[in-house]
Amino acid sequence: MEYGAPPTGQSTQVRNHKLEQDDSGGHAGSSADLFPKLVSMQRTCGSEAFAMLVVQAHTLLTPGRIECKMHSPGSEAMVAKLTEEQSAFLLSHLYSSPRPLIFAHEGYRTTEMSPAKTVHVVDKVGLDLAFPVQLGAMGNGYVVFFAVHTAINNELLIDLHRKSLTIMREKLRVVFGSTSETEKMNEREIECLQLVGNGMKSEAIGERLNLSVHTVNAYLGSATTKLNAVNRIQAIAKAIRLGLVA
């Protein structure tokens, strides 16, 4: 069952055929390789603009913040409005639910079987889609499509969400040089790196986190290994580039 704005001449069958042809699989060599894939997704859902929002790693020490890493031309105002008005909600939703978001006017309703969560916005014109992507320590964020005009069905939502995850993973690999090992870093390793970067020694970190010095050093050692660094200083530098620590 479809819901959303009326179709604009493109049938569901044609859209699904495009989804099969324009799959976002494979590894990108640069950010420029990702742009046409996002444009293809934008056309599929009939939106006026898109943006990729990356959230700094969320730990007990750093609550996270949203940064725009890529957007379509002329979408700056849309991105700024969304992050200014919905930043707290986007962060909360990202760590609590994998469901796509539909930002719509107060009268908009989806079916009970919809995989998406509807967020009603006062005086909202049109629909915005936001697909949360959770990649652990590697990075998290949203792929957003603004002012969607095409009718949206569940199959389309699920497929766009899958593509969003693939594109976000490739973007983070391109920008930060991430490896599969960084995806396995846990919060304790990140917290210990953050505190070392703040100038604290292992003894002080242990007191702060209620850990033994041996355990703190073990976390720092494993974090250094996972980041493929030769020492803690280089590990902190790489973690900053990856957005794992501030």
URGIPE-V439125 format. One record per helix or strand. SS is the DSSP state (@ for helix, = for strand). FROM is the first residue (numbers start at 1). TO is the last residue. If there is no record, write none. Layout:
ss = [SS,SS]
from = [FROM,FROM]
to = [TO,TO]
This chain:
ss = [=,@,@,=,=,@,=,=,=,@,=,=,@,@,@,@,@,@]
from = [2,12,31,49,66,76,101,117,127,136,140,152,154,182,187,202,213,232]
to = [3,21,44,55,71,94,104,120,134,138,148,153,176,184,197,209,226,242]
